[in-house]
Amino acid sequence: MACGGTYQKHKMIAAHKSLPCGTRVKMTNRRNGRTVKLTVRDRGPYGDKKLKFDVSRRAAKRLGMVRAGRVPVKAVLLHK
C-alpha cells in the first residue's frame, strides 16, 4: 500500500488519489443511509475517473454495497 504495510480487507480503510495518508473520512451510502468512518491508507483508484474512493471489503459490507460494487456516497473529511 502507498502508505506502508499490506492491504488488509478486514480493516476500515480506503484509497483516494489525493487525500493524505491517515486522513479520516465519514462516508455515507446515499442509497441506504449507512455510514462508516474510514482511514485513507492507499492511493487510487486509477481505472475510472468518476470513481473517487476505493474501500476495503469490510467497509463495503458495512455500507451495504458489496453486491452493487459502486454506489453514490457522501464523504465528509473528519481530519487530515
RAHUNOR-V597589 format. One record per helix or strand of 3 or more residues. SS is the DSSP state (alpha for helix, beta for strand). FROM is the first residue (numbers start at 1). LEN is the number of residues. Records with the same first field share a line. If there is no record, write none. Layout:
BEGIN
SS = FROM-LEN + FROM-LEN
END
This chain:
BEGIN
beta = 13-4 + 24-6 + 35-8 + 53-3 + 73-7
alpha = 57-7
END
